[in-house]
């Protein structure tokens, strides 16, 4: 889970699912503020932890950046460099597989994922990034709903450019919602 999700839950006064984080004593917590004082847990249990170690080696150890406990939190130590490293890998796929064959196999792979049965029977399997892509399309079309507690100042609007834009003025986001805002930002 991303730190931004914890931050948003903390700002909205919401609980987080158990299994996302532990407190400073290693006990499970559903309180995002307590999670910031403790540790976030990797997704996927032991296998997820193994993947996170591989990412840490590739983007921290190999690149000369911070790794492990040497990383600083961008949330707890705001304003200080986190020491994050990045490793970019480029593959010349034509050296491994023909383009048509790759496209055929990827379509087969994605089709297998999408046709997998789901627990509730009415849902669908989503590929990584698919839910976020759908959300982005919907928000580009209908605007970004903002919680009522989010004021123009929390969005960085200090009024120095003139009057507050309509998108930052409090109003219901949908019929029956509490006052909030919908911002129609143009990319």
Residue pairs with C-beta under 8 A, 6 or more apart in sequence:
1 16
1 20
1 40
1 43
3 40
3 73
3 74
3 75
5 16
6 16
6 20
6 21
6 32
6 35
6 36
6 40
6 75
7 32
7 75
9 15
9 16
9 32
10 32
10 33
10 36
11 149
12 147
12 149
14 32
15 30
15 31
15 32
16 29
16 30
16 31
16 32
16 35
17 30
18 28
18 29
18 30
19 28
19 41
20 35
20 40
20 41
21 28
21 29
21 32
21 34
21 35
21 38
21 39
21 40
21 41
22 28
22 29
22 35
22 38
22 39
22 41
23 29
23 31
23 34
23 35
23 37
23 38
24 34
24 37
24 38
25 38
26 38
26 39
29 35
29 38
36 73
36 75
36 76
42 48
42 49
42 51
42 52
44 51
56 67
56 68
57 67
58 87
59 65
59 67
59 84
59 85
59 86
59 87
60 66
60 67
60 68
60 70
60 71
60 85
61 67
62 87
63 85
63 86
63 87
64 85
65 83
65 84
65 85
65 86
66 72
66 82
66 83
66 84
66 85
67 85
70 83
71 82
71 83
71 84
72 80
72 81
72 82
72 83
73 82
74 82
93 99
93 102
97 105
110 127
113 125
113 127
114 124
114 125
114 127
115 125
116 125
118 124
118 125
139 145
140 187
142 182
143 167
143 173
143 182
143 183
143 184
144 182
144 183
144 184
144 185
145 173
145 174
145 177
145 180
145 181
145 182
146 155
146 173
146 180
146 181
146 182
146 183
147 180
148 170
148 178
148 179
148 180
150 180
150 181
151 168
151 170
152 159
152 164
152 168
152 169
155 168
155 183
157 164
157 165
157 168
165 183
167 181
167 182
167 183
167 184
167 185
168 181
168 183
169 181
170 179
170 180
170 181
171 179
171 180
171 181
171 182
172 178
172 179
172 180
173 180
173 181
173 182
